[in-house]
Amino acid sequence: MKKNLLYLLIFFIVTVASHAEGTRLLRQPTLSKTHIAFTYGSDIWVTKLATKQTKRLTNTGAIESEPYFSPDGSTIAFSSNRSGTTAVYTVPVEGGSPTRLTWYPSSAKVCGWTPDGENVLYSSSRETAPTSYRRLWTVSKNGPGQTTCPTMGL
């Protein structure tokens, strides 16, 4: 009797665990007019809404997170620790090689885009010694040239 109960318990646990796998790690969705991007398994994925085709945009051992579409929907900015410290990257929505935008030693986490789509908004604790706190910064979508965010008056 105890043996049958043990087998039933193991069967129940395996069944529940296999159904729970699903999309537990699907996180941080962001929308454009034509696509949805999200993180899954620490990579950035994008789905074209018209065809419902999904593809992986990043495939590294690093942790990629915080995807944000540019206002025109053509580029995704995201955070990644692929270089050792978390930095800001962009990748075209169609795929391709990501471009690193920030090079400062402290981490940088993407928060969005400026309304004109020319700059990526990110938070960083850079230049806040002796105590650490995060401030907002912008970086050009074309690469370094960091300035404090003018809309926040920092």
C-alpha positions as CSV (number, residue, x, y, z in Angstrom):
1,M,0.0,0.0,0.0
2,K,2.8,2.5,1.0
3,K,4.6,1.5,-2.2
4,N,1.6,2.3,-4.4
5,L,1.1,5.6,-2.6
6,L,4.8,6.5,-3.1
7,Y,4.5,5.7,-6.9
8,L,1.3,7.8,-7.1
9,L,3.0,10.7,-5.3
10,I,6.1,10.5,-7.7
11,F,3.7,10.4,-10.7
12,F,1.8,13.4,-9.4
13,I,5.0,15.4,-8.9
14,V,6.5,14.5,-12.3
15,T,3.2,15.4,-14.0
16,V,2.8,18.7,-12.3
17,A,6.5,19.6,-12.9
18,S,6.3,18.8,-16.6
19,H,3.1,21.0,-17.1
20,A,4.6,23.8,-15.1
21,E,7.7,24.1,-17.3
22,G,5.8,26.1,-20.0
23,T,7.1,29.7,-20.1
24,R,8.2,30.2,-16.5
25,L,11.2,32.3,-17.6
26,L,9.3,34.5,-20.1
27,R,9.8,38.0,-18.8
28,Q,9.9,41.7,-19.5
29,P,7.7,42.0,-22.6
30,T,7.8,45.1,-24.7
31,L,5.6,46.0,-27.7
32,S,6.0,47.9,-30.9
33,K,3.4,48.2,-33.7
34,T,4.6,45.1,-35.4
35,H,6.5,43.0,-32.8
36,I,6.7,41.9,-29.2
37,A,10.1,41.3,-27.6
38,F,10.8,39.6,-24.3
39,T,13.5,37.8,-22.4
40,Y,13.4,34.0,-22.1
41,G,16.2,32.0,-20.6
42,S,18.4,35.1,-20.3
43,D,18.2,35.9,-24.0
44,I,16.2,38.4,-26.1
45,W,13.5,37.0,-28.3
46,V,11.2,38.7,-30.8
47,T,7.9,37.7,-32.3
48,K,6.4,39.3,-35.4
49,L,2.7,39.9,-34.5
50,A,1.4,39.4,-38.1
51,T,3.0,35.9,-38.6
52,K,3.5,34.9,-34.9
53,Q,7.0,33.7,-35.8
54,T,9.4,33.9,-32.9
55,K,13.2,34.1,-33.2
56,R,16.1,34.5,-30.7
57,L,18.1,37.7,-31.2
58,T,20.8,36.9,-28.7
59,N,22.4,33.6,-27.8
60,T,25.1,33.8,-25.3
61,G,25.9,32.5,-21.8
62,A,25.4,36.1,-20.6
63,I,22.3,37.5,-19.0
64,E,20.4,39.8,-21.4
65,S,17.4,41.7,-20.0
66,E,15.3,44.9,-20.1
67,P,14.5,44.9,-23.9
68,Y,12.9,48.2,-25.2
69,F,11.9,49.0,-28.7
70,S,13.0,52.3,-30.3
71,P,10.0,54.6,-31.1
72,D,10.1,53.6,-34.7
73,G,10.2,49.9,-33.8
74,S,13.3,49.1,-35.8
75,T,15.8,48.6,-33.0
76,I,15.8,46.9,-29.5
77,A,17.9,48.3,-26.7
78,F,18.8,45.9,-23.9
79,S,21.1,45.3,-21.0
80,S,23.7,42.5,-21.0
81,N,26.6,41.4,-18.9
82,R,28.4,39.7,-21.8
83,S,31.4,41.9,-21.3
84,G,31.7,41.3,-17.5
85,T,29.8,44.3,-16.3
86,T,26.2,45.1,-17.4
87,A,26.2,47.5,-20.3
88,V,23.7,48.9,-22.9
89,Y,23.4,47.2,-26.3
90,T,21.2,47.5,-29.3
91,V,20.2,45.0,-32.0
92,P,18.0,45.4,-35.1
93,V,14.6,43.8,-34.7
94,E,15.4,41.6,-37.7
95,G,18.5,40.2,-35.9
96,G,22.2,40.7,-36.4
97,S,25.2,41.5,-34.2
98,P,24.4,43.5,-31.1
99,T,26.2,46.9,-30.7
100,R,27.6,47.9,-27.4
101,L,26.8,51.5,-26.5
102,T,28.2,52.0,-22.9
103,W,31.7,51.4,-21.8
104,Y,31.8,52.8,-18.2
105,P,33.0,50.3,-15.5
106,S,29.8,50.6,-13.4
107,S,26.7,48.7,-14.6
108,A,24.1,50.3,-16.9
109,K,20.5,49.1,-17.2
110,V,18.3,50.1,-20.0
111,C,15.2,52.1,-19.0
112,G,13.8,53.1,-22.5
113,W,14.4,55.5,-25.3
114,T,14.1,59.3,-25.7
115,P,11.0,60.3,-27.6
116,D,12.9,61.2,-30.8
117,G,14.5,57.8,-30.9
118,E,18.0,59.2,-31.1
119,N,19.2,58.2,-27.6
120,V,18.8,55.2,-25.2
121,L,17.9,56.0,-21.6
122,Y,19.7,54.0,-19.0
123,S,20.4,54.1,-15.2
124,S,23.8,53.8,-13.7
125,S,25.5,54.5,-10.4
126,R,28.5,56.0,-12.1
127,E,30.0,59.1,-10.6
128,T,28.0,58.8,-7.4
129,A,30.9,58.1,-4.9
130,P,31.2,57.9,-2.0
131,T,27.7,56.5,-1.7
132,S,26.2,54.5,-4.6
133,Y,22.8,55.4,-6.1
134,R,21.4,55.2,-9.6
135,R,21.0,58.2,-11.9
136,L,19.5,58.5,-15.4
137,W,21.8,58.9,-18.4
138,T,21.4,58.9,-22.2
139,V,23.7,57.5,-24.9
140,S,23.4,58.0,-28.6
141,K,21.9,55.1,-30.5
142,N,25.1,55.3,-32.7
143,G,27.5,54.8,-29.8
144,P,29.3,56.6,-27.0
145,G,28.8,60.3,-26.2
146,Q,27.1,60.0,-22.9
147,T,25.3,62.9,-21.3
148,T,23.0,63.3,-18.3
149,C,19.4,63.0,-19.1
150,P,18.2,66.6,-19.9
151,T,14.6,65.7,-19.1
152,M,15.4,64.8,-15.5
153,G,17.6,67.8,-14.8
154,L,20.5,65.6,-13.5
